[in-house]
Amino acid sequence: MAIESSCRAIMQGIINANEKVQQLTGNEDLYVDELEFVELFEDKAITCFYSLTNFINGNSDGMNIFWKERKIKNLFGARKRLLVDNNITWWQRLSVITKDELQHNPNKADKTLSYFSSTNNAREEKKELHHNLPLIEALLDDISIKKNWSFDKAKAIFELLIPADFKENIRRNSPILWVLDKFTASFPWELLQTGSAAEKPLCVTAGMIRQLATSDYKTSNPVKTNNALIIGDPDLHGFTKAGQLPGAANEALAVTDQLGAAKELTVERPLIKAGSDEILTALFKQDYKILHIAGHGFFDEKNPAASGILIGKMKDSDEPMFLTPHHINQLPSTPEFVFINCCFLGRINPYAEEYSANRFKLAANIGTQLIENGVKAVIVAGWEVDDSAALAFAGVFYEKMLAGYNFGEAVLSARQHVYNKFSYTNTWGAFQCYGQQHYSFELKRGGNWQKRTYHIAQEAENDLDNLLSKSEVAFYNPDDLLNELQSISKAIDEAKFTHAEMRQKEAQAYMELNDYETSITLYDQLFRNENARFDVTALENYQNMAVNKEVSRYLKDGSDPSSIIEKIDNSIDNLYYLLQIWETGHRLALLGSAFKRKGFVLPSDKKMKKIK
């Protein structure tokens, strides 16, 4: 919602409330007659200020509104950020739906697919293609589940599957939101190649997210907790048809460490090599915001309802025990986000799916069931994946999501990383990502700060200004702020930023967080700088901090008072030099504080003289 529209809506709400109060009480003293807008970021506050100015000076819709004080107040905790174009990226919406009259004839090889493409114009374009699917299914298998991806076959499938009129829009590499039914969801759209052999596949060059078009859905209750559950390599108790997966266990540990860094998340102890009873108990004992499962997945075309995640074997036989769509349907509340890294689970067999839906009205696999239950976003592996590549995909994805990126951005970053680092496998295209592209975890980062990288000095200066602003309010944990500051300092050093203004802010931040040693070191570097572009405040802060540091040393280890007094006297002399520039109340207060602390260190018979 635009800022001006938001302000207008708030003011209209107050006008409506005042009119209602007048009708009910007849008492105008109960009016809301003063309004203050509070905004965290300076750039948005300025935008709001000008929006209100235009509103009051122009068309105020008959509201009796005027400025009380025409200014922006700067309060504790205010923040700055770089002004960049924050317009949300436009995602092209491309729907591929099986024509209704043929959907219920799964054995027929010929299909008519309806394609709908959103545009920047006032229309949605529609095309239909008649497909003989057996001709291209072999190609689809070759570039996906057989892992023999090649440019030639991926390009051929693109030319066969996409209507001619839509190809040019897709080649522009705008992010794409694919809306698919259960039949078209079986196609590996992520593996399509649109350009030359020198170009990267479609899903690596631009964002690509799926949504499932389905009439089988239920309204889910929103998850009110921030719990997270990670399951890796369930104990199969010697099941002969599948072995344990050390890679899945390693993935579970890595994901637990990553999610544990977010203070707002309550991460359960990871279930690694856990039995089926322990897994089911954990799933149903409470609600979860995030659910991550790594293990074996099986899809049985003859009995789709029995397909699912392998979590053990039957007690008295060598038969598998699955976490099935039925179990997922029984969850008390659908998780907000689910990541299932199991081979074959994401692959939708349209014919078996249709059979299952007609018979039981139940989706044939875990991913589909979660989507129909109302999960906000789900990632499912469409075929067997490479362990190292899958671990890297999950690592980059969670890193971005925990850093505040949205679903579409995090998925794209993970795909690009895996494509560049693991080119020998098609795992980069194996993860089918369903959801709303702008979905995010909406979590604050905790004490374990993500690695920062600065390209321009203003980024670092803004982070330092914001941290200094945070230090002024009691809401933030000082240890967390110090961790954040250390992360900023490391990135400043790596970027080789040395100018005086930034060094002063950095030194002041360490002083505010009571790390006097680091602050004094930074101030010493600042004062030795030939380019003395720093405030006189830096000289005042340094002397005050130097005195405080010596008193702290005296209290901590009982150091020799004579050496401490000598250093305090040195700071007192420097404060007198500052008074020669001009006598200010602040400098006199610093001088009085220095004498008071010197008196604290002196023997009893000399204390009063220094305090006076």
C-alpha positions as CSV (number, residue, x, y, z in Angstrom):
1,M,0.0,0.0,0.0
2,A,1.4,3.4,-0.9
3,I,2.4,5.6,2.0
4,E,0.1,8.4,1.0
5,S,-2.8,6.0,0.7
6,S,-1.9,4.4,4.1
7,C,-1.9,7.9,5.8
8,R,-5.2,8.8,4.2
9,A,-6.8,5.6,5.4
10,I,-5.6,6.1,9.0
11,M,-6.9,9.7,9.0
12,Q,-10.3,8.7,7.5
13,G,-10.6,6.0,10.1
14,I,-10.1,8.6,12.8
15,I,-12.7,10.9,11.2
16,N,-15.2,8.0,11.1
17,A,-14.5,7.2,14.7
18,N,-15.0,10.8,15.8
19,E,-18.3,11.0,14.0
20,K,-19.4,7.7,15.7
21,V,-18.4,9.1,19.1
22,Q,-20.4,12.3,18.4
23,Q,-23.5,10.2,17.5
24,L,-23.3,8.0,20.6
25,T,-22.3,10.6,23.2
26,G,-22.9,14.0,21.8
27,N,-19.6,14.9,23.6
28,E,-16.9,16.5,21.4
29,D,-14.4,16.4,24.3
30,L,-13.9,12.7,23.5
31,Y,-12.7,13.4,19.9
32,V,-9.3,12.1,18.8
33,D,-7.8,15.5,17.9
34,E,-4.1,14.8,17.6
35,L,-2.3,12.3,15.4
36,E,1.4,11.3,15.3
37,F,2.9,9.0,12.7
38,V,5.9,6.9,14.1
39,E,8.3,5.4,11.5
40,L,11.5,3.5,12.1
41,F,13.4,4.5,8.9
42,E,14.4,8.1,8.1
43,D,13.7,7.8,4.3
44,K,10.2,6.5,4.9
45,A,9.5,9.2,7.5
46,I,10.5,11.8,5.0
47,T,8.2,10.3,2.3
48,C,5.4,10.3,4.9
49,F,6.1,13.9,5.7
50,Y,5.8,15.1,2.1
51,S,2.8,12.9,1.5
52,L,1.0,14.5,4.5
53,T,2.1,18.0,3.3
54,N,0.6,17.4,-0.2
55,F,-2.5,15.9,1.4
56,I,-3.1,18.9,3.8
57,N,-2.2,21.5,1.2
58,G,-4.2,19.9,-1.6
59,N,-7.3,17.7,-1.6
60,S,-7.9,16.7,2.0
61,D,-11.3,15.1,1.2
62,G,-13.1,17.6,3.4
63,M,-11.2,16.5,6.6
64,N,-10.4,19.4,9.0
65,I,-6.7,18.7,9.2
66,F,-3.7,21.0,9.8
67,W,-0.2,20.8,11.2
68,K,0.4,21.3,14.9
69,E,4.2,21.2,14.3
70,R,5.4,21.0,10.8
71,K,8.5,19.0,11.4
72,I,10.0,15.5,11.8
73,K,11.1,14.7,15.4
74,N,14.2,12.5,15.7
75,L,13.7,10.0,18.6
76,F,15.9,7.4,20.1
77,G,16.1,4.2,18.0
78,A,15.6,5.9,14.6
79,R,17.5,4.3,11.7
80,K,18.9,5.1,8.3
81,R,19.2,3.0,5.1
82,L,20.3,3.6,1.6
83,L,17.7,4.9,-0.7
84,V,17.3,2.3,-3.4
85,D,14.5,1.4,-5.8
86,N,12.4,-1.0,-3.7
87,N,9.7,-1.7,-6.2
88,I,8.6,-5.3,-6.1
89,T,9.9,-7.2,-9.1
90,W,7.1,-8.1,-11.5
91,W,6.7,-11.9,-11.9
92,Q,5.2,-13.2,-15.1
93,R,2.3,-15.6,-14.2
94,L,2.2,-18.6,-16.6
95,S,-0.6,-21.1,-16.1
96,V,-0.5,-24.6,-17.7
97,I,-3.8,-26.4,-17.2
98,T,-5.0,-29.7,-18.7
99,K,-8.2,-29.2,-20.6
100,D,-11.2,-30.2,-18.5
101,E,-12.8,-32.7,-20.9
102,L,-9.6,-34.7,-21.1
103,Q,-8.5,-34.6,-17.5
104,H,-10.6,-37.7,-16.5
105,N,-9.2,-39.9,-19.2
106,P,-5.7,-40.7,-17.9
107,N,-5.0,-43.5,-20.3
108,K,-5.3,-41.3,-23.4
109,A,-1.9,-40.3,-24.8
110,D,-3.2,-37.1,-26.5
111,K,-3.7,-34.1,-24.2
112,T,-4.7,-30.6,-24.8
113,L,-3.0,-28.1,-22.5
114,S,-4.3,-24.6,-22.0
115,Y,-1.6,-21.9,-21.5
116,F,-2.5,-18.6,-19.8
117,S,0.1,-15.8,-19.7
118,S,-0.2,-12.6,-17.7
119,T,1.1,-9.5,-19.4
120,N,1.8,-5.8,-18.7
121,N,-1.3,-5.0,-20.7
122,A,-4.9,-5.1,-19.7
123,R,-5.3,-8.7,-20.9
124,E,-4.3,-12.3,-20.1
125,E,-3.2,-14.2,-23.2
126,K,-4.4,-17.8,-23.8
127,K,-3.1,-20.5,-26.1
128,E,-3.9,-24.2,-26.5
129,L,-1.4,-26.9,-27.6
130,H,-2.3,-30.5,-28.5
131,H,0.3,-32.9,-27.2
132,N,1.2,-36.5,-27.9
133,L,2.9,-36.9,-24.6
134,P,4.7,-40.3,-25.1
135,L,6.8,-38.6,-27.7
136,I,8.3,-36.2,-25.1
137,E,8.1,-38.2,-21.9
138,A,11.3,-40.0,-22.8
139,L,13.0,-36.7,-23.1
140,L,11.6,-35.5,-19.8
141,D,13.0,-38.6,-18.0
142,D,16.4,-38.3,-19.6
143,I,17.0,-34.7,-18.4
144,S,15.4,-35.3,-14.9
145,I,15.3,-38.6,-13.1
146,K,18.1,-40.2,-15.2
147,K,20.2,-37.1,-14.4
148,N,21.5,-37.0,-18.0
149,W,20.7,-33.3,-18.4
150,S,21.8,-31.9,-21.7
151,F,21.3,-28.6,-23.4
152,D,20.0,-30.2,-26.6
153,K,17.2,-32.1,-25.0
154,A,16.3,-29.3,-22.6
155,K,16.1,-26.9,-25.6
156,A,14.0,-29.4,-27.6
157,I,11.5,-29.7,-24.7
158,F,11.2,-25.9,-24.4
159,E,10.4,-25.6,-28.1
160,L,7.9,-28.5,-27.9
161,L,6.1,-27.5,-24.7
162,I,5.8,-23.7,-24.9
163,P,3.4,-22.0,-27.4
164,A,5.3,-20.0,-30.0
165,D,3.6,-16.7,-28.9
166,F,4.8,-17.2,-25.3
167,K,8.4,-18.1,-26.0
168,E,9.7,-14.5,-26.5
169,N,8.3,-13.3,-23.1
170,I,9.9,-16.3,-21.4
171,R,13.3,-15.6,-23.1
172,R,13.4,-12.2,-21.5
173,N,14.4,-13.9,-18.2
174,S,11.7,-12.2,-16.1
175,P,10.9,-14.2,-12.9
176,I,8.1,-16.8,-13.6
177,L,5.4,-18.0,-11.4
178,W,4.2,-21.4,-12.9
179,V,0.6,-22.2,-12.0
180,L,0.2,-26.0,-12.7
181,D,-2.4,-28.7,-12.2
182,K,-1.5,-32.2,-11.0
183,F,-0.9,-33.3,-14.6
184,T,1.4,-30.5,-15.7
185,A,3.2,-30.5,-12.3
186,S,4.8,-33.7,-13.4
187,F,6.9,-31.9,-16.0
188,P,10.4,-30.6,-14.9
189,W,9.9,-27.0,-15.9
190,E,13.0,-26.0,-13.9
191,L,15.2,-27.8,-16.4
192,L,14.0,-25.9,-19.5
193,Q,16.7,-24.2,-21.7
194,T,15.6,-21.1,-23.7
195,G,18.7,-19.8,-25.4
196,S,22.0,-21.0,-26.7
197,A,24.3,-23.6,-25.2
198,A,26.4,-20.8,-23.7
199,E,23.4,-19.6,-21.6
200,K,22.3,-21.0,-18.3
201,P,19.0,-22.8,-17.8
202,L,15.9,-20.8,-17.2
203,C,15.6,-21.3,-13.4
204,V,19.2,-20.3,-12.8
205,T,19.0,-17.0,-14.6
206,A,15.7,-15.8,-13.2
207,G,13.4,-16.6,-10.3
208,M,11.1,-19.6,-10.8
209,I,8.4,-20.6,-8.3
210,R,5.4,-23.0,-8.7
211,Q,1.9,-22.9,-7.4
212,L,-0.6,-25.9,-7.6
213,A,-4.0,-25.3,-9.1
214,T,-6.3,-27.7,-7.3
215,S,-9.9,-28.0,-6.2
216,D,-9.1,-30.3,-3.3
217,Y,-8.1,-28.0,-0.5
218,K,-9.0,-27.2,3.0
219,T,-8.7,-24.1,5.1
220,S,-5.9,-24.4,7.6
221,N,-5.5,-22.7,10.9
222,P,-2.5,-20.3,11.0
223,V,0.5,-21.5,13.0
224,K,0.8,-19.3,16.1
225,T,4.2,-20.7,17.2
226,N,7.7,-20.4,16.0
227,N,8.7,-24.0,16.5
228,A,10.9,-25.8,14.1
229,L,11.4,-29.6,13.7
230,I,14.2,-31.3,11.7
231,I,14.1,-35.0,10.9
232,G,17.1,-36.7,9.2
233,D,17.9,-40.3,8.2
234,P,15.1,-42.2,10.2
235,D,16.2,-45.5,11.7
236,L,15.2,-48.2,9.2
237,H,16.0,-51.1,11.6
238,G,17.8,-53.1,8.9
239,F,15.2,-52.7,6.1
240,T,16.8,-54.5,3.1
241,K,15.4,-52.4,0.3
242,A,16.9,-49.2,1.4
243,G,20.0,-48.2,3.5
244,Q,20.7,-45.5,6.0
245,L,21.6,-42.1,4.6
246,P,24.6,-40.4,6.3
247,G,24.2,-37.4,4.0
248,A,20.6,-36.9,5.3
249,A,21.9,-37.0,8.9
250,N,24.6,-34.4,8.1
251,E,22.0,-32.2,6.5
252,A,19.7,-32.4,9.6
253,L,22.6,-31.3,11.8
254,A,23.6,-28.4,9.5
255,V,20.0,-27.1,9.2
256,T,19.6,-27.3,13.0
257,D,22.6,-25.1,13.5
258,Q,21.4,-22.6,10.9
259,L,17.8,-22.3,12.3
260,G,19.1,-22.3,15.9
261,A,20.8,-18.9,15.1
262,A,17.4,-17.3,14.8
263,K,16.4,-16.3,18.4
264,E,12.7,-16.2,17.5
265,L,12.7,-19.8,16.5
266,T,12.4,-22.6,19.0
267,V,14.3,-25.5,17.4
268,E,13.5,-28.9,18.7
269,R,16.3,-31.4,19.2
270,P,16.9,-32.9,15.7
271,L,15.5,-36.4,15.2
272,I,18.4,-38.2,13.6
273,K,18.2,-42.0,13.2
274,A,15.0,-41.8,15.2
275,G,12.3,-44.5,15.2
276,S,8.9,-44.2,13.6
277,D,7.2,-43.9,17.0
278,E,9.4,-41.0,18.0
279,I,8.9,-39.2,14.7
280,L,5.1,-39.5,14.8
281,T,5.0,-38.4,18.4
282,A,7.1,-35.3,17.6
283,L,5.0,-34.4,14.6
284,F,1.7,-34.5,16.5
285,K,2.6,-33.2,19.9
286,Q,2.6,-29.5,18.8
287,D,2.4,-27.1,15.9
288,Y,5.4,-26.2,13.8
289,K,6.3,-23.1,11.7
290,I,9.1,-24.9,9.9
291,L,9.4,-28.6,9.1
292,H,12.5,-30.1,7.4
293,I,12.8,-33.8,6.5
294,A,15.7,-35.5,4.9
295,G,15.5,-39.2,4.1
296,H,14.2,-41.8,1.6
297,G,11.0,-41.2,-0.3
298,F,9.0,-43.7,-2.3
299,F,6.2,-43.4,-4.8
300,D,4.1,-46.5,-5.6
301,E,2.0,-46.0,-8.8
302,K,-0.1,-49.1,-7.9
303,N,-0.9,-47.8,-4.4
304,P,-0.3,-44.0,-4.3
305,A,-1.9,-43.5,-0.9
306,A,0.8,-45.8,0.6
307,S,3.6,-43.7,-0.8
308,G,5.5,-41.3,1.3
309,I,8.6,-40.8,3.5
310,L,10.3,-44.0,4.7
311,I,10.5,-43.8,8.5
312,G,11.2,-47.5,9.4
313,K,10.0,-51.0,8.8
314,M,7.2,-53.2,10.1
315,K,8.0,-54.9,13.4
316,D,7.8,-58.5,12.2
317,S,8.4,-58.3,8.5
318,D,10.7,-56.6,6.0
319,E,8.0,-54.3,4.8
320,P,8.4,-50.4,4.8
321,M,6.7,-48.0,7.1
322,F,5.8,-44.7,5.6
323,L,4.8,-41.2,6.7
324,T,1.9,-41.0,4.2
325,P,-0.4,-38.2,2.9
326,H,-3.0,-39.6,5.4
327,H,-0.7,-38.7,8.3
328,I,0.0,-35.3,6.8
329,N,-3.8,-34.7,6.5
330,Q,-4.2,-35.5,10.2
331,L,-1.8,-32.9,11.5
332,P,-3.5,-30.5,13.9
333,S,-2.1,-27.5,12.1
334,T,-0.3,-27.3,8.7
335,P,3.3,-26.1,9.0
336,E,4.0,-22.7,7.5
337,F,7.0,-23.9,5.5
338,V,8.2,-27.4,4.7
339,F,11.4,-28.6,3.1
340,I,11.4,-32.3,2.1
341,N,14.7,-33.6,0.7
342,C,13.7,-37.1,-0.4
343,C,14.2,-38.7,-3.8
344,F,11.0,-39.1,-5.8
345,L,8.7,-37.4,-3.4
346,G,8.1,-34.4,-5.5
347,R,7.5,-36.4,-8.7
348,I,3.8,-36.4,-9.5
349,N,2.5,-39.3,-11.6
350,P,-0.6,-37.7,-13.2
351,Y,-2.3,-41.1,-13.9
352,A,-1.9,-42.5,-10.4
353,E,-2.7,-39.1,-8.9
354,E,-6.0,-39.0,-10.8
355,Y,-6.9,-42.5,-9.7
356,S,-6.2,-41.7,-6.1
357,A,-8.1,-38.4,-6.2
358,N,-11.2,-40.1,-7.7
359,R,-11.1,-42.9,-5.2
360,F,-10.1,-41.2,-1.9
361,K,-10.0,-37.5,-2.7
362,L,-6.5,-37.6,-1.3
363,A,-3.4,-36.4,-2.9
364,A,-1.0,-39.1,-4.0
365,N,2.2,-37.7,-2.5
366,I,3.4,-35.6,0.5
367,G,4.1,-32.4,-1.4
368,T,0.7,-32.2,-3.0
369,Q,-1.0,-33.0,0.3
370,L,0.9,-30.2,2.1
371,I,-0.1,-27.7,-0.6
372,E,-3.7,-28.7,-0.4
373,N,-3.6,-28.4,3.4
374,G,-2.6,-24.8,3.1
375,V,1.2,-24.7,3.6
376,K,2.6,-21.3,2.6
377,A,5.7,-22.7,0.9
378,V,7.1,-26.1,0.3
379,I,10.2,-27.4,-1.4
380,V,10.2,-31.0,-2.5
381,A,12.9,-33.0,-4.4
382,G,11.5,-34.3,-7.7
383,W,14.1,-37.1,-8.1
384,E,17.2,-38.5,-6.5
385,V,19.6,-35.7,-5.6
386,D,23.4,-35.5,-5.0
387,D,24.1,-35.3,-1.3
388,S,26.7,-32.5,-1.4
389,A,24.7,-30.4,-3.8
390,A,21.5,-30.9,-1.8
391,L,23.2,-29.9,1.4
392,A,24.6,-26.8,-0.3
393,F,21.1,-25.9,-1.7
394,A,19.6,-26.1,1.8
395,G,22.4,-24.1,3.3
396,V,22.2,-21.2,0.9
397,F,18.4,-21.2,1.0
398,Y,18.1,-21.0,4.8
399,E,20.9,-18.5,4.9
400,K,19.0,-16.1,2.7
401,M,15.6,-16.7,4.3
402,L,17.0,-16.1,7.8
403,A,18.7,-12.9,6.5
404,G,15.3,-11.6,5.5
405,Y,15.2,-12.5,1.8
406,N,11.8,-13.6,0.3
407,F,11.1,-17.1,-1.0
408,G,11.7,-16.3,-4.7
409,E,15.0,-14.6,-4.0
410,A,16.3,-17.4,-1.7
411,V,15.4,-20.2,-4.1
412,L,17.1,-18.4,-7.0
413,S,20.3,-17.8,-4.9
414,A,20.4,-21.5,-3.9
415,R,19.9,-22.7,-7.5
416,Q,22.6,-20.4,-8.8
417,H,25.1,-21.6,-6.1
418,V,24.5,-25.3,-6.8
419,Y,24.6,-24.8,-10.6
420,N,28.0,-23.0,-10.3
421,K,29.5,-25.4,-7.8
422,F,28.0,-28.7,-8.7
423,S,27.8,-28.6,-12.5
424,Y,28.1,-32.4,-12.8
425,T,24.6,-33.0,-11.4
426,N,21.1,-31.6,-12.2
427,T,20.3,-31.2,-8.5
428,W,20.0,-27.4,-9.1
429,G,16.8,-28.2,-11.0
430,A,15.5,-31.1,-8.9
431,F,13.9,-29.0,-6.1
432,Q,10.3,-28.1,-7.0
433,C,9.5,-25.0,-5.0
434,Y,5.8,-24.2,-4.5
435,G,4.5,-21.1,-2.8
436,Q,4.1,-17.4,-2.9
437,Q,7.2,-15.7,-4.3
438,H,7.2,-12.9,-1.7
439,Y,6.7,-15.2,1.3
440,S,9.3,-14.7,4.1
441,F,10.0,-16.1,7.6
442,E,9.7,-12.7,9.1
443,L,12.3,-13.4,11.8
444,K,14.8,-11.1,13.4
445,R,18.4,-12.2,13.2
446,G,19.8,-13.3,16.6
447,G,23.3,-13.0,18.0
448,N,25.0,-15.1,15.3
449,W,25.1,-12.5,12.6
450,Q,25.3,-13.3,9.0
451,K,28.6,-12.5,7.2
452,R,28.5,-8.9,5.9
453,T,30.0,-7.6,2.7
454,Y,30.3,-3.8,2.0
455,H,30.8,-2.4,-1.5
456,I,30.3,1.2,-0.7
457,A,31.1,3.2,2.5
458,Q,27.5,4.4,3.0
459,E,26.4,0.9,3.7
460,A,28.8,0.6,6.6
461,E,28.0,4.1,7.9
462,N,24.3,3.4,7.9
463,D,24.8,0.1,9.8
464,L,27.0,2.0,12.4
465,D,24.4,4.8,12.7
466,N,21.6,2.3,13.2
467,L,23.6,0.4,15.8
468,L,24.4,3.6,17.8
469,S,20.6,4.3,17.6
470,K,19.8,0.9,19.0
471,S,22.3,1.3,21.8
472,E,20.2,4.3,23.0
473,V,17.2,2.2,23.9
474,A,16.9,-0.6,26.4
475,F,15.0,-3.0,24.1
476,Y,18.2,-4.6,22.6
477,N,20.5,-7.0,24.3
478,P,24.0,-5.4,24.7
479,D,25.8,-8.7,23.9
480,D,23.8,-9.1,20.7
481,L,24.7,-5.5,19.7
482,L,28.3,-6.2,20.4
483,N,28.2,-9.3,18.2
484,E,26.6,-7.2,15.5
485,L,29.2,-4.4,15.9
486,Q,32.0,-7.0,15.6
487,S,30.5,-8.3,12.4
488,I,30.3,-4.7,11.0
489,S,34.0,-4.1,12.0
490,K,35.1,-7.2,10.3
491,A,33.4,-6.2,7.0
492,I,34.8,-2.7,7.3
493,D,38.4,-4.1,7.6
494,E,37.8,-6.5,4.6
495,A,36.5,-3.6,2.5
496,K,39.6,-1.5,3.6
497,F,37.5,1.5,4.5
498,T,39.8,3.9,6.5
499,H,38.3,7.4,6.4
500,A,38.0,9.2,9.6
501,E,34.3,9.8,9.9
502,M,33.6,6.0,9.8
503,R,36.4,5.2,12.3
504,Q,35.0,7.7,14.7
505,K,31.5,6.2,14.5
506,E,33.0,2.7,15.0
507,A,35.0,3.8,18.0
508,Q,32.0,5.6,19.5
509,A,29.9,2.4,19.1
510,Y,32.4,0.3,21.0
511,M,32.4,3.0,23.8
512,E,28.6,3.0,24.0
513,L,28.8,-0.8,24.5
514,N,31.5,-0.5,27.2
515,D,34.3,-2.2,25.2
516,Y,36.8,0.5,26.1
517,E,39.9,-1.4,25.0
518,T,38.7,-1.7,21.4
519,S,37.3,1.9,21.4
520,I,40.6,3.4,22.6
521,T,42.5,1.4,20.0
522,L,40.2,2.8,17.3
523,Y,40.5,6.3,18.6
524,D,44.3,6.1,18.6
525,Q,44.2,5.1,15.0
526,L,41.8,7.9,14.3
527,F,44.0,10.6,15.9
528,R,47.1,9.4,14.0
529,N,45.2,9.9,10.7
530,E,46.6,12.7,8.6
531,N,43.1,13.4,7.4
532,A,41.7,14.7,10.7
533,R,38.1,14.8,9.6
534,F,36.6,13.9,12.9
535,D,34.5,15.9,15.5
536,V,35.9,17.5,18.6
537,T,33.5,15.2,20.4
538,A,35.9,12.3,19.6
539,L,38.6,14.1,21.7
540,E,36.2,14.6,24.6
541,N,34.9,11.0,24.5
542,Y,38.5,9.7,24.4
543,Q,39.6,11.5,27.6
544,N,36.4,10.5,29.5
545,M,36.8,6.9,28.4
546,A,40.5,6.8,29.3
547,V,39.7,7.9,32.9
548,N,36.9,5.3,33.2
549,K,39.2,2.6,31.8
550,E,41.9,3.3,34.5
551,V,39.4,3.2,37.3
552,S,38.0,-0.1,36.0
553,R,41.5,-1.5,35.9
554,Y,42.0,-0.3,39.6
555,L,38.8,-2.0,40.7
556,K,39.5,-5.2,38.7
557,D,43.1,-6.1,39.7
558,G,44.1,-3.5,42.3
559,S,46.8,-2.0,40.0
560,D,49.4,0.4,41.4
561,P,47.5,3.7,42.1
562,S,50.5,5.8,41.1
563,S,50.4,4.6,37.5
564,I,46.7,5.0,37.3
565,I,46.8,8.5,38.8
566,E,49.5,9.4,36.2
567,K,47.3,8.4,33.3
568,I,44.2,10.2,34.9
569,D,46.3,13.4,35.3
570,N,47.3,13.1,31.6
571,S,43.6,13.1,30.6
572,I,42.9,16.0,33.0
573,D,45.6,18.0,31.3
574,N,44.1,17.3,27.9
575,L,40.7,18.4,29.2
576,Y,42.2,21.7,30.2
577,Y,43.6,22.1,26.7
578,L,40.1,21.6,25.4
579,L,38.8,24.3,27.8
580,Q,41.2,26.7,26.2
581,I,39.4,26.3,22.9
582,W,36.2,27.3,24.6
583,E,34.7,26.7,28.0
584,T,31.5,24.6,27.7
585,G,29.4,23.0,30.3
586,H,30.1,19.5,28.9
587,R,33.8,19.9,29.1
588,L,33.6,21.2,32.7
589,A,31.4,18.2,33.6
590,L,34.0,15.9,32.1
591,L,36.8,17.6,34.1
592,G,34.7,17.3,37.3
593,S,34.2,13.6,36.6
594,A,37.9,13.1,36.1
595,F,38.8,14.7,39.4
596,K,36.1,12.7,41.1
597,R,37.5,9.4,39.8
598,K,41.0,10.5,40.7
599,G,39.8,11.1,44.2
600,F,38.3,7.6,44.3
601,V,41.7,6.1,43.7
602,L,43.6,8.4,46.2
603,P,44.1,7.6,49.9
604,S,41.3,8.8,52.2
605,D,43.2,11.9,53.4
606,K,43.5,13.2,49.9
607,K,40.1,12.3,48.5
608,M,38.1,15.4,49.6
609,K,40.6,17.8,48.1
610,K,40.3,16.3,44.6
611,I,36.5,16.1,44.9
612,K,36.3,19.7,45.9
